[in-house]
């Protein structure tokens, strides 16, 4: 059984941890750069601590409206002009002052923790964030509403780091409610984080249901999404004669990119209607129709696809020799 999700989940959570660690550590002063794009409302906002361009770096795209007080016209204008703006969220506020023009600005920023939000988290049993944790919560967009939604839908209470992870992958009340509306609530916060990181949406669950896959577990859903199973893939396999497959079979075929073209290529050399397990073995061992033809050209004629698999596994090359 091919199980890519465990590795993928580890990579997702590692990426979240790295992303958080790479954010510009808050301090009394941080350097910022700002860049506007032609014909776009978003701007690239970067923060760094220290003199090195890559030291404690955070860089992300934001809608200009999220940077309170930013005059985009001034930023885009010719010459140099004073630039002032603030990035304000529940957990804290980043205030920036500098100068810019010609769509580029730079200067210094300071971070202020929101004491009210810290009190709220402490009262809800999440914990009281440190200055650094408050900064991470600010930059990932953690909110009171997210904490309240987790409680309303009976998720385990997060600690501060887990709340930061959830916010970092975009979990919001609407997402939690959408899953619940389909009768689905991930059992753990890690599972909810996985869902969001893999972009398992309520619409994706609906699409699986319309394709005949209802009542799946969270693990089954994440496994399918991780390897790219969607209604189009399910329909393509059905058109090739592979209907009502189990989720394990779908997962394996998607992970190995076993599609109608691969299936039909073996039918053309005499191996049609192969079981899923055999197709998986053929693809995993990199058995190709060209390999079959080369054996046949040497007078070797495997009687079945299973024999083909045995030949390949035994190291029989395309000249019919070991």
C-alpha positions as CSV (number, residue, x, y, z in Angstrom):
1,X,0.0,0.0,0.0
2,X,1.3,3.4,-1.0
3,X,0.9,5.9,1.9
4,X,2.3,9.3,0.8
5,X,0.1,11.2,3.2
6,X,2.2,10.6,6.4
7,X,5.2,12.1,4.7
8,X,3.2,14.9,3.1
9,X,1.6,15.7,6.5
10,X,5.1,15.8,8.1
11,X,6.3,18.1,5.3
12,X,3.2,20.4,5.7
13,X,3.7,20.7,9.4
14,X,7.4,21.2,9.0
15,X,6.8,24.0,6.4
16,X,4.4,25.7,8.9
17,X,7.1,25.5,11.6
18,X,9.7,26.8,9.3
19,X,7.5,29.6,8.0
20,X,6.8,30.7,11.6
21,X,10.4,30.5,12.5
22,X,11.4,32.5,9.5
23,X,9.1,35.4,10.3
24,X,10.9,38.6,11.2
25,X,11.4,38.3,15.0
26,X,9.7,41.2,16.6
27,X,11.8,43.8,18.3
28,X,11.9,47.5,18.9
29,X,12.6,48.2,15.2
30,X,12.4,46.2,12.0
31,X,13.2,47.2,8.4
32,X,10.4,47.0,5.8
33,X,10.2,47.1,2.0
34,X,7.1,47.6,0.0
35,X,6.5,47.0,-3.7
36,X,3.4,47.8,-5.7
37,X,2.5,46.0,-8.9
38,X,1.0,47.4,-12.1
39,X,-2.8,46.8,-12.5
40,X,-3.0,45.0,-9.2
41,X,-4.5,46.0,-5.8
42,X,-2.0,43.9,-3.8
43,X,1.4,44.9,-2.6
44,X,4.4,42.9,-1.5
45,X,5.2,43.6,2.1
46,X,8.5,42.4,3.6
47,X,9.9,42.7,7.1
48,X,13.3,41.8,8.3
49,X,15.3,42.1,11.5
50,X,19.1,42.9,11.4
51,X,21.3,44.0,8.7
52,X,21.3,40.9,6.5
53,X,18.5,40.9,3.8
54,X,17.7,37.3,4.7
55,X,17.9,37.6,8.5
56,X,14.5,37.0,10.1
57,X,12.7,37.6,6.8
58,X,9.0,37.7,6.3
59,X,7.5,38.5,2.9
60,X,4.0,38.2,1.7
61,X,1.4,39.7,-0.6
62,X,-1.4,41.8,1.0
63,X,-4.3,43.7,-0.4
64,X,-3.3,47.4,-0.1
65,X,-6.5,47.9,2.0
66,X,-5.1,45.7,4.7
67,X,-2.3,48.2,5.3
68,X,-4.2,51.0,7.1
69,X,-3.2,54.5,6.0
70,X,-1.1,53.4,3.0
71,X,-1.6,55.9,0.1
72,X,-1.0,53.7,-3.0
73,X,-1.0,56.7,-5.3
74,X,1.9,58.2,-3.4
75,X,3.7,54.9,-3.5
76,X,3.3,54.6,-7.2
77,X,4.1,58.3,-7.8
78,X,7.4,59.6,-9.1
79,X,10.1,60.8,-6.7
80,X,10.4,60.2,-3.0
81,X,7.6,60.9,-0.5
82,X,6.9,60.0,3.1
83,X,5.1,56.6,3.5
84,X,3.1,55.7,6.6
85,X,0.9,52.7,7.2
86,X,-0.1,50.1,9.8
87,X,-0.8,46.4,9.7
88,X,-3.4,45.8,12.4
89,X,-4.9,42.5,13.5
90,X,-6.4,41.0,16.6
91,X,-3.1,39.9,18.2
92,X,-1.1,43.1,17.5
93,X,-0.2,46.0,15.3
94,X,2.8,46.7,13.1
95,X,3.4,50.5,12.5
96,X,5.7,51.5,9.6
97,X,7.3,54.8,8.6
98,X,9.6,55.4,5.7
99,X,9.7,56.9,2.2
100,X,9.1,55.7,-1.3
101,X,7.9,56.3,-4.8
102,X,8.0,54.7,-8.2
103,X,6.2,51.7,-6.7
104,X,8.9,50.9,-4.1
105,X,9.2,52.0,-0.4
106,X,11.4,51.2,2.6
107,X,11.7,52.3,6.2
108,X,11.3,51.0,9.7
109,X,8.5,49.3,11.6
110,X,7.7,48.5,15.3
111,X,5.4,45.8,16.7
112,X,2.9,46.3,19.5
113,X,1.2,43.4,21.2
114,X,-2.5,43.7,21.8
115,X,-3.0,43.3,25.5
116,X,-6.7,42.7,25.1
117,X,-6.2,39.7,22.8
118,X,-3.6,38.3,25.2
119,X,-6.1,38.5,28.0
120,X,-8.8,36.9,25.8
121,X,-6.5,33.9,25.0
122,X,-5.6,33.5,28.6
123,X,-9.2,33.6,29.7
124,X,-10.1,30.9,27.1
125,X,-7.4,28.6,28.4
126,X,-5.3,28.9,25.2
127,X,-2.4,30.6,27.1
128,X,-0.9,34.0,27.4
129,X,1.3,34.7,24.3
130,X,4.9,36.0,24.7
131,X,5.9,39.0,22.7
132,X,7.3,36.7,19.9
133,X,4.2,34.5,19.9
134,X,1.9,37.5,19.7
135,X,3.9,38.6,16.6
136,X,3.5,35.2,15.0
137,X,-0.3,35.3,15.8
138,X,-0.5,38.7,14.2
139,X,1.3,37.8,11.0
140,X,-0.7,34.6,10.5
141,X,-4.0,36.3,11.2
142,X,-5.2,34.5,14.3
143,X,-8.5,35.9,15.6
144,X,-10.9,35.8,18.4
145,X,-13.5,34.4,16.0
146,X,-11.3,31.4,15.2
147,X,-10.9,30.6,18.9
148,X,-14.7,30.9,19.4
149,X,-15.4,28.8,16.3
150,X,-13.2,26.0,17.5
151,X,-15.0,26.0,20.8
152,X,-18.4,26.1,19.2
153,X,-17.8,23.1,17.0
154,X,-16.2,21.2,19.9
155,X,-12.7,21.0,18.7
156,X,-9.9,20.4,21.3
157,X,-8.7,23.7,22.9
158,X,-5.6,24.8,21.0
159,X,-2.4,26.1,22.6
160,X,-0.8,29.2,21.2
161,X,1.5,27.3,18.8
162,X,-1.4,25.2,17.4
163,X,-3.6,28.3,17.0
164,X,-0.7,29.9,15.0
165,X,-0.6,26.8,12.8
166,X,-4.3,26.8,12.2
167,X,-4.2,30.5,11.2
168,X,-1.2,30.0,9.0
169,X,-3.0,27.5,6.8
170,X,-6.1,29.8,6.6
171,X,-8.5,28.1,8.9
172,X,-11.5,30.4,9.6
173,X,-15.0,30.1,11.0
174,X,-16.4,29.8,7.5
175,X,-14.2,26.8,6.8
176,X,-15.0,25.0,10.0
177,X,-18.7,25.7,9.5
178,X,-18.5,24.5,5.9
179,X,-17.0,21.2,6.9
180,X,-19.6,20.7,9.7
181,X,-22.4,21.5,7.3
182,X,-21.3,18.4,5.4
183,X,-21.6,16.4,8.6
184,X,-17.8,16.3,8.9
185,X,-15.7,17.4,11.8
186,X,-12.0,16.4,11.8
187,X,-11.2,14.6,15.1
188,X,-8.1,16.5,16.0
189,X,-6.6,19.9,15.4
190,X,-3.8,18.3,13.5
191,X,-6.3,16.7,11.1
192,X,-8.0,20.1,10.7
193,X,-4.6,21.7,9.9
194,X,-4.0,18.9,7.4
195,X,-7.3,19.5,5.7
196,X,-6.7,23.2,5.3
197,X,-3.1,22.8,4.2
198,X,-4.2,20.3,1.5
199,X,-7.1,22.6,0.5
200,X,-9.7,19.9,1.3
201,X,-12.7,22.2,1.0
202,X,-16.4,21.4,1.6
203,X,-16.8,21.6,-2.2
204,X,-14.2,18.9,-2.6
205,X,-16.1,16.6,-0.2
206,X,-19.3,17.4,-2.1
207,X,-17.6,16.5,-5.4
208,X,-16.4,13.1,-4.0
209,X,-19.9,12.4,-2.8
210,X,-21.3,13.1,-6.3
211,X,-18.8,10.6,-7.7
212,X,-20.1,7.9,-5.3
213,X,-17.7,8.4,-2.4
214,X,-19.7,9.3,0.6
215,X,-19.1,8.9,4.3
216,X,-15.4,8.8,4.0
217,X,-13.1,9.2,7.0
218,X,-10.8,12.2,7.4
219,X,-7.8,10.0,6.6
220,X,-9.4,8.7,3.4
221,X,-10.3,12.2,2.3
222,X,-6.8,13.6,2.9
223,X,-5.2,10.6,1.2
224,X,-7.3,11.1,-1.9
225,X,-6.7,14.9,-2.0
226,X,-2.9,14.5,-1.4
227,X,-2.5,12.4,-4.6
228,X,-4.8,14.5,-6.7
229,X,-8.0,12.4,-6.9
230,X,-10.9,14.4,-8.2
231,X,-14.1,13.7,-10.1
232,X,-12.4,14.0,-13.4
233,X,-9.9,11.4,-12.5
234,X,-12.6,9.1,-11.2
235,X,-14.7,9.6,-14.4
236,X,-11.6,8.9,-16.6
237,X,-11.0,5.6,-14.9
238,X,-14.6,4.7,-15.1
239,X,-14.5,5.4,-18.9
240,X,-11.6,2.9,-19.1
241,X,-13.7,0.2,-17.3
242,X,-12.6,0.8,-13.7
243,X,-15.7,1.7,-11.8
244,X,-16.6,1.5,-8.1
245,X,-12.9,1.4,-7.0
246,X,-12.1,1.4,-3.4
247,X,-10.4,4.5,-2.0
248,X,-7.2,2.6,-1.6
249,X,-7.3,1.6,-5.3
250,X,-8.0,5.2,-6.3
251,X,-5.2,6.5,-4.1
252,X,-2.6,4.0,-5.5
253,X,-3.6,4.7,-9.1
254,X,-3.5,8.4,-8.7
255,X,-0.2,8.3,-6.8
256,X,1.4,6.3,-9.7
257,X,-0.4,8.3,-12.4
258,X,-2.1,5.2,-13.8
259,X,-4.6,6.8,-16.2
260,X,-6.6,5.5,-19.3
261,X,-3.6,6.2,-21.5
262,X,-1.4,3.8,-19.5
263,X,-4.2,1.2,-19.2
264,X,-4.9,1.3,-23.0
265,X,-1.2,1.1,-23.9
266,X,-1.1,-2.4,-22.3
267,X,-4.4,-3.4,-24.0
268,X,-2.8,-2.7,-27.3
269,X,0.0,-5.2,-26.7
270,X,-2.4,-7.9,-25.5
271,X,-2.9,-7.2,-21.9
272,X,-6.4,-5.9,-21.4
273,X,-8.8,-5.7,-18.4
274,X,-5.9,-6.0,-15.9
275,X,-6.7,-5.9,-12.2
276,X,-5.8,-2.8,-10.3
277,X,-3.1,-4.6,-8.3
278,X,-1.4,-5.7,-11.5
279,X,-1.5,-2.2,-13.0
280,X,0.0,-0.9,-9.8
281,X,2.8,-3.5,-10.0
282,X,3.5,-2.8,-13.6
283,X,3.8,1.0,-13.0
284,X,5.8,0.6,-9.8
285,X,8.3,-1.6,-11.6
286,X,8.3,0.7,-14.6
287,X,7.2,-2.0,-17.0
288,X,6.2,-0.4,-20.3
289,X,4.6,-1.6,-23.6
290,X,8.0,-1.0,-25.1
291,X,9.5,-3.5,-22.7
292,X,6.9,-6.0,-23.8
293,X,7.6,-5.4,-27.4
294,X,11.3,-5.8,-26.9
295,X,10.8,-9.1,-25.2
296,X,8.5,-10.3,-27.9
297,X,11.1,-9.3,-30.5
298,X,13.6,-11.6,-28.7
299,X,11.1,-14.5,-28.8
300,X,10.0,-14.1,-25.2
301,X,6.2,-14.1,-24.9
302,X,4.9,-13.7,-21.3
303,X,1.6,-15.4,-21.0
304,X,0.2,-12.9,-18.6
305,X,0.8,-9.5,-17.1
306,X,1.7,-11.2,-13.8
307,X,4.4,-13.1,-15.6
308,X,5.6,-9.7,-17.0
309,X,5.9,-8.4,-13.5
310,X,7.9,-11.5,-12.5
311,X,10.2,-11.1,-15.4
312,X,10.9,-7.5,-14.6
313,X,11.2,-8.1,-10.8
314,X,13.7,-10.9,-11.6
315,X,15.8,-8.5,-13.6
316,X,15.1,-9.8,-17.1
317,X,16.1,-7.1,-19.5
318,X,14.6,-6.1,-22.8
319,X,16.9,-8.6,-24.6
320,X,15.3,-11.5,-22.6
321,X,18.4,-12.0,-20.5
322,X,19.3,-11.4,-16.8
